[in-house]
Amino acid sequence: MLFSIALLVGCFGAYLYLNSVFTFTAGANAAKYVKGYAVRPDVAPLITADFTIDDALASSEYSAEAVWTQGSITTMRMILLVLWLASFALLSTTISSFVIYHRRKRAPKSLI
């Protein structure tokens, strides 16, 4: 049970960190979109101290595909999905282990 708790904290912590770093909200509906990790070769020379990645994203009308490569965006989507699913599975495992442990602990002793 302690192992699943440690994994749960690690996976969920990684998910929260990557979700905050590699997602952005855009538009009036405040939908979340995923950023990539590799900037497109035609955008890379434009990035300077005065013109950041976020400025490039804003000037491209918040189209992630115009700033990052499609492969890096898809990879980040899959990483976020796997971390979320792993966190959910580990939470289920932790709760199940906790319930099973306490049921066995309180099992009545036989009188035989």
C-alpha positions in Angstrom: 0.0 0.0 0.0 2.8 2.4 0.8 4.4 1.7 -2.6 1.2 2.6 -4.4 0.9 5.8 -2.3 4.4 6.8 -3.2 3.8 6.1 -6.9 0.5 8.0 -6.7 2.1 11.1 -5.3 4.9 10.9 -7.9 2.6 10.4 -10.9 0.1 13.0 -9.8 2.8 15.5 -8.9 4.4 15.0 -12.3 1.0 15.4 -14.0 0.3 18.6 -12.1 3.7 20.0 -13.0 3.6 19.1 -16.6 0.0 20.3 -16.9 0.9 23.7 -15.5 4.0 24.0 -17.8 2.8 22.5 -21.0 -0.8 23.8 -21.2 -2.4 27.2 -21.9 -5.9 28.6 -22.1 -7.0 30.7 -25.0 -10.2 32.3 -26.2 -13.4 33.3 -24.4 -14.4 29.7 -23.6 -11.1 29.2 -21.6 -10.4 25.9 -23.2 -7.0 24.3 -22.4 -4.6 23.5 -25.1 -1.3 21.6 -25.0 2.0 23.1 -25.8 4.9 21.2 -27.4 8.5 21.0 -26.3 10.2 21.4 -29.7 9.8 24.8 -31.5 9.3 24.7 -35.3 12.5 25.4 -37.3 10.8 28.4 -39.0 9.8 29.9 -35.6 13.1 29.3 -33.7 15.1 32.2 -35.2 12.3 34.6 -34.2 12.6 33.7 -30.5 14.7 36.3 -28.6 14.8 37.9 -25.2 12.3 40.5 -26.5 10.0 38.1 -28.4 9.4 35.0 -26.3 7.6 31.7 -27.1 4.4 33.1 -25.5 4.6 36.2 -27.8 4.9 33.8 -30.8 1.9 31.9 -29.5 -0.1 35.1 -29.2 0.9 36.3 -32.6 -0.2 33.0 -34.2 -3.7 33.4 -32.7 -2.9 30.8 -30.0 -2.4 28.0 -32.5 0.0 25.6 -30.9 0.7 23.9 -34.3 2.1 27.2 -35.6 4.7 27.4 -32.9 5.6 23.8 -31.9 6.1 20.7 -34.0 3.1 18.4 -34.3 5.1 15.5 -33.0 6.1 17.3 -29.8 2.5 18.4 -29.2 1.2 14.9 -29.7 3.9 13.5 -27.4 3.0 15.9 -24.6 -0.7 15.0 -25.0 0.2 11.3 -24.6 2.4 11.9 -21.6 -0.3 14.0 -19.9 -2.9 11.3 -20.7 -0.7 8.4 -19.4 0.2 10.3 -16.2 -3.5 11.1 -15.5 -4.5 7.5 -16.2 -1.7 6.1 -14.0 -2.7 8.5 -11.2 -6.3 7.3 -11.4 -5.3 3.6 -11.5 -2.9 4.2 -8.5 -5.6 6.0 -6.6 -8.0 3.1 -7.2 -5.3 0.6 -6.1 -4.5 2.6 -3.0 -8.1 2.8 -1.9 -8.7 -0.9 -2.7 -5.6 -1.9 -0.7 -6.7 0.2 2.2 -10.2 -1.3 2.2 -8.9 -4.9 1.9 -6.3 -4.3 4.6 -8.9 -3.1 7.1 -11.4 -5.8 6.3 -8.8 -8.5 7.0 -7.7 -6.8 10.1 -11.2 -6.8 11.6 -12.1 -10.3 10.5 -13.7 -12.2 13.4 -11.7 -15.1 14.8 -13.2 -18.5 14.7 -14.1 -20.2 18.0 -12.8 -23.6 16.9 
